[in-house]
């Protein structure tokens, strides 16, 4: 009479235990400070000194790119088809980046208008074109310049259910606008 262990651990396709929520989102240790923004402050208010202080021990944003209200000093070239002089000021304001500090430590930022609407559509189309190529049967071979789809598990802390997340990876040569904008946003890193 052999005794079989009924508590066998499930393994993934690589023979490893599946990731837990702590593997994906490790808890922060007590030495990591957590400093939220002031609750009475509007998240879109901008204080350049506060932003600089939040970034002092982290990878920084080049604050010289932004004015004292958090708007970029450059204006994105509007590549839309109509370019009336009457709408130029409105279009310029829309095409400026807006830096927002959401959390002080660790610093969490948003950059509104980082991409123009046309750029957003172009980058979304990189993934959609690749997905269509496989859906319609002409995607048997991976092209060197194609986007790569990665589906990965994610977990909700308050739920026992699992869901998946999809990420598209694009080669550098496919995303020159993104690289140029990131370089402008971060400034010269000395590399």
N, C-alpha and C positions, 0 to 999 in steps of 0.2 A: 504494500500500500504506500504509494508515494504521495508526499504532501506538496501540493502545488501552490505557489505564492500567487494569490489573486490580486495583489496590489502592484502589478507590474506598471512601471512608469511608461508613459507614452513618449515616443521619440519622434523628432521631425525627420525629414527626408535625408538629413545628413547624419542621423544617429545621435543627435543631441537632444537634451530636454527642451521642450518648447519654451520660449521666453515668457517670463512672468511680468507683471506690471512693474515690479521693482527693477527688472532688467531693462525695460524700455524707458521708464521714468524713474531713475534712482532717487531716493529721498535725499534732500539736501542735508548735509551735516550741520551741527549746531554752530560751527564756526563761520558759516555762510550767512552774511547779513541779508535781511529781507526788508527793504525800505520802500513802501508804496508811495505813490504821490499823495499829496494832501487831498483829503476827500472833498474839501470845500472849493478846491481849485478846479477850474474848467480844464479838461484835458488838452484843449487846443490853445490855452495860454502858453506863451513861450518865454522862457527866461534863459538866455544864453549862458549865464554863469551857472545856473542850476544844471544845465545839460553838460557843460564842461566838467563840473564836479562829479556828476554821475559817471562820466566816462574816464575819469582820471586813472583808474586801475584796469581798464578794459580796452579792447580794440576800439579806436575812436573814429568818429565821423569828423570830417574836415569842416569845422564850424565856420571857416572863412567862406564857405560856399553859401552860407545863409545870412540874411540880414537880422536885425534885432527883433523882428516879429516871427522868425522861423521860416521865412520864404526864401527860396534860392535866389541868388543875385543874377543867375543866368536865366534865360528864357529858352525853353525848348523850341527849336524851329518847328513851326506848325507845318506839317506836310499834307494837310488836307487840301482838297481840290480848289475850294474857293477861299480867297485871301483878301477880302474887302478891307479897305483901310478903316471903315466905320466899325468893324468888329475886332480890329487889331488889339485894342487894349483889353477887351474881354477875353480874347483868345490867349493873350500873353499871360494874364492872371491865372487862367485855367491851367496853362502849361508850366507854371512855376511849381517846383517841389515845395512841400510843406512838411517840416520836421516836427514831430510830436513826441514828447517824452511821456511814456505811459507808466513806467515803473522806474524808480531811482536805482535800486540795488537788489538784484542785478539789473543793469539798465536794459529797458525794453523800449524800442522806438518804432514809430511808423514813419514812412516817407510817402505822403500823399502825392499823387500825380507822377510817380517815378517813371512810369511808362505813359506815353500818349495812348489814346484809344486805339489808334492804328497799330502801334507797337504791340499792345495787348493782343489784338486780333492776330497779328503775325505769329507771335509766340504760341498762342493757342492752336493755330493752324498747323504748326510743326508736329504736334502730338496727334491732332485729328487726321492729318494726311497719312501718318504712319498707321494709325488705327484702321483707317479706310483701306489702306493697301493690304493689310492682313485680312480684313473682313471680306474683301472681294476676291480673295484667292490669289493675288499676285504678290504675296509677301513671303514666299518660301525662302528667299535668301535675304539676309540682312544687308542693307546697303551701308557702306562705311559712314555716310553722312546722315544716317537716320537716327531718330530719337529712340531711346530704349525705355520701355515701359517696365516698371518695377511695382509689383503688388506686394504689400507687406501688412502684417497684422498690427492692429492698434487696439488699445484697451481703454475702456471707460472705467474710472475708479469706482463709480457708484453703481456699476452694472456688472452682472456676471456674463453678459453677452460679449462676444468678440465681433469685431468688424474688420474690414480691410481698408487700406488706404492705397491710392495709386499715385505714384510719382513718376514723372518723365524726366529722364536725363538726356541732355543734349550736348553734343561735342562743342568745344569752344568756338570752332569756326562757324557753327550754326547760330551763335548768339553774340555777334560783335557789339550790338547796341547795348546789351546787358553788361558786357565787360567794360565798355567805355564809361557807362554811367556809374558802375560800381567804383571804378578807378577815380572818377570825379568826386563821388560821395566820400570815399575813404581817404582821398589825397595820396600823396607820395608816402608809401610805407617804408621807404629807404632801401627797397630791394632792387 
